[in-house]
Amino acid sequence: MLELSILGFLAEQPLHGYELKERIKALSGHVRPVSDGALYPAITRLVTAGKLDQHTEDGASAAPRRVLSLTETGREDLLERLRHPRPTEITDQVRFNTVLSFLRHLPDPHEQAAVLRRRLDFLLTPSSLFYREGEPVTAEEAGDLFRQGVLRVARATGEAERAWLEEAIATLEE
């Protein structure tokens, strides 16, 4: 997810490390905060792999800044990651939001729709946050006010997301 975020934001414009970190933090927020100990090694891996270029610019008021930009190899990697998200990038809401944030970079609407269809298929599979004897528990069966609340909110957001996915897929497939 971190490398996808790096590639995605740099596909939009060159950024220095701090700007990149702030954008990633805004996207994943408190749910999955990004640390320097994760970000800078990921940047180094991508530079070493030829997916990012870096150059130094004078800082506004202090030390020089390292500015990062996407290479053609990095753009190809981004597009491949968007075409074929890993299963966890489809099933995990925060990871899927990251994919969704950059899906516009994928130029083929049918490929975009295919990714959305994978998410929709996942959402249409019966599941729950809670199980009893191996079976999903519905909000009505939760038995306690708080779990019932969790399940009702999950159901409402799931319904809204499914409706949006169906609309978006129809639009992309026109």
Backbone torsions as a table, in degrees:
resi	resn	phi	psi	omega
1	MET	NA	-39.3	-179.1
2	LEU	-64.3	-46.9	179.9
3	GLU	-64.7	-38.4	176.6
4	LEU	-61.0	-43.2	178.4
5	SER	-62.7	-43.2	179.1
6	ILE	-60.7	-52.1	-179.3
7	LEU	-60.9	-42.9	-177.9
8	GLY	-63.3	-47.8	-179.9
9	PHE	-67.4	-36.6	179.8
10	LEU	-74.9	-17.1	173.1
11	ALA	-68.4	-22.5	-178.8
12	GLU	-86.8	-35.3	178.7
13	GLN	-176.0	155.1	173.6
14	PRO	-65.0	144.5	-179.0
15	LEU	-142.3	153.5	169.8
16	HIS	-89.9	166.1	-171.0
17	GLY	-53.7	-43.3	-178.2
18	TYR	-65.4	-43.8	178.1
19	GLU	-60.3	-43.0	179.4
20	LEU	-61.6	-46.0	179.2
21	LYS	-59.9	-42.4	-179.6
22	GLU	-64.4	-38.8	179.3
23	ARG	-69.0	-40.4	177.9
24	ILE	-65.1	-41.9	178.9
25	LYS	-61.7	-40.3	178.9
26	ALA	-65.2	-34.7	-179.0
27	LEU	-73.4	-47.8	-176.1
28	SER	-97.4	-18.6	173.1
29	GLY	54.8	-145.3	-177.3
30	HIS	-72.7	-14.5	-177.3
31	VAL	-67.9	-45.5	179.9
32	ARG	-139.5	76.7	-177.6
33	PRO	-64.4	148.1	180.0
34	VAL	-103.0	131.5	179.5
35	SER	-103.1	158.5	174.7
36	ASP	-59.3	-34.7	-179.3
37	GLY	-66.2	-18.2	174.8
38	ALA	-101.2	-41.3	-174.6
39	LEU	-65.6	-52.7	-172.2
40	TYR	-68.7	-37.3	172.3
41	PRO	-63.4	-35.8	177.4
42	ALA	-64.9	-42.6	176.8
43	ILE	-60.5	-45.0	179.9
44	THR	-60.4	-42.3	177.1
45	ARG	-60.2	-42.9	-178.5
46	LEU	-70.2	-35.9	175.5
47	VAL	-65.7	-46.6	-179.9
48	THR	-60.6	-36.2	179.8
49	ALA	-79.4	-1.2	178.8
50	GLY	78.7	17.7	-178.2
51	LYS	-93.0	-18.9	177.1
52	LEU	-130.7	146.4	168.5
53	ASP	-104.7	152.8	174.3
54	GLN	-138.5	143.3	173.3
55	HIS	-144.2	163.5	-176.8
56	THR	-103.0	135.9	174.6
57	GLU	-123.6	154.5	175.4
58	ASP	-63.8	138.1	177.0
59	GLY	-74.4	158.8	-178.8
60	ALA	-61.0	-43.0	-178.4
61	SER	-141.0	3.5	-174.6
62	ALA	-141.8	-140.0	-175.7
63	ALA	-66.9	158.6	176.3
64	PRO	-60.0	153.0	-178.5
65	ARG	-112.3	146.5	175.4
66	ARG	-91.7	116.0	-179.0
67	VAL	-100.6	132.9	-177.0
68	LEU	-109.4	143.2	174.9
69	SER	-141.3	157.8	-177.7
70	LEU	-83.5	135.9	173.8
71	THR	-91.1	173.2	176.6
72	GLU	-63.0	-38.3	176.4
73	THR	-62.0	-40.3	177.5
74	GLY	-64.9	-40.1	178.2
75	ARG	-64.0	-41.7	177.7
76	GLU	-62.5	-41.4	178.1
77	ASP	-64.0	-43.5	178.0
78	LEU	-57.9	-48.0	-178.7
79	LEU	-63.1	-38.5	178.5
80	GLU	-66.0	-41.5	177.8
81	ARG	-63.5	-35.7	178.9
82	LEU	-74.2	-36.1	178.0
83	ARG	-66.7	-36.6	-172.5
84	HIS	-131.0	67.4	177.8
85	PRO	-61.1	145.3	175.7
86	ARG	-64.8	156.4	-179.7
87	PRO	-51.7	-40.9	-179.7
88	THR	-68.2	-22.8	177.5
89	GLU	-78.8	-10.7	174.2
90	ILE	-97.0	-39.8	-172.8
91	THR	-87.9	-26.5	-178.7
92	ASP	-91.1	123.9	-174.4
93	GLN	-58.6	-46.6	-178.0
94	VAL	-66.0	-43.0	178.8
95	ARG	-65.7	-39.2	178.3
96	PHE	-65.3	-38.3	176.7
97	ASN	-60.0	-34.7	176.6
98	THR	-65.2	-47.5	176.4
99	VAL	-57.5	-48.2	-177.7
100	LEU	-60.7	-35.4	-179.1
101	SER	-63.2	-27.0	-176.1
102	PHE	-115.0	1.8	-175.5
103	LEU	-60.6	-24.3	178.6
104	ARG	-62.7	-21.0	178.8
105	HIS	-73.2	-18.5	176.9
106	LEU	-77.1	116.0	-169.4
107	PRO	-74.7	-19.9	-174.8
108	ASP	-94.3	115.0	-179.9
109	PRO	-58.6	-31.8	179.4
110	HIS	-69.7	-34.3	174.9
111	GLU	-69.6	-38.0	175.8
112	GLN	-61.2	-45.8	179.9
113	ALA	-61.8	-37.0	180.0
114	ALA	-62.3	-38.5	177.9
115	VAL	-67.0	-44.9	179.0
116	LEU	-63.2	-36.6	178.6
117	ARG	-63.4	-38.7	177.2
118	ARG	-60.6	-42.5	179.0
119	ARG	-65.7	-43.5	179.2
120	LEU	-61.2	-44.3	177.5
121	ASP	-58.3	-41.9	177.6
122	PHE	-61.5	-44.9	-177.5
123	LEU	-68.6	-23.7	179.7
124	LEU	-83.9	-9.0	177.8
125	THR	-77.7	124.9	-178.9
126	PRO	-58.0	130.2	178.2
127	SER	-158.6	175.0	177.9
128	SER	-154.6	165.0	172.4
129	LEU	-82.0	-17.4	-178.2
130	PHE	-131.4	146.3	-178.5
131	TYR	-132.2	149.1	174.0
132	ARG	-130.8	120.3	-179.4
133	GLU	53.2	40.7	176.3
134	GLY	81.1	-1.0	-178.0
135	GLU	-109.0	141.7	177.8
136	PRO	-62.2	140.4	178.2
137	VAL	-98.8	130.0	175.9
138	THR	-85.9	167.5	178.5
139	ALA	-58.8	-39.2	-178.4
140	GLU	-67.4	-22.8	-178.9
141	GLU	-99.9	-0.2	-171.1
142	ALA	-60.9	-35.6	176.4
143	GLY	82.5	-10.2	173.7
144	ASP	-143.0	148.0	-173.2
145	LEU	-55.2	-39.6	-172.0
146	PHE	-77.6	-44.2	175.2
147	ARG	-65.5	-36.5	176.2
148	GLN	-59.9	-41.2	177.9
149	GLY	-63.0	-45.7	178.0
150	VAL	-57.9	-46.4	-177.1
151	LEU	-70.3	-35.9	177.7
152	ARG	-67.5	-41.8	177.7
153	VAL	-65.2	-42.8	178.0
154	ALA	-61.2	-41.4	179.4
155	ARG	-64.2	-44.0	-178.5
156	ALA	-65.2	-44.4	179.2
157	THR	-68.5	-36.3	176.7
158	GLY	-62.7	-42.3	178.2
159	GLU	-63.2	-42.4	179.6
160	ALA	-65.2	-42.4	179.9
161	GLU	-66.2	-42.8	178.2
162	ARG	-60.4	-42.4	179.4
163	ALA	-62.6	-45.0	178.9
164	TRP	-63.6	-44.2	179.5
165	LEU	-59.2	-43.6	179.0
166	GLU	-61.8	-42.3	177.5
167	GLU	-64.1	-45.8	-177.7
168	ALA	-64.4	-43.0	179.1
169	ILE	-62.4	-43.9	179.1
170	ALA	-60.9	-41.9	178.9
171	THR	-63.8	-45.5	-178.2
172	LEU	-67.6	-28.3	-176.7
173	GLU	-92.1	1.8	179.5
174	GLU	-63.1	NA	NA
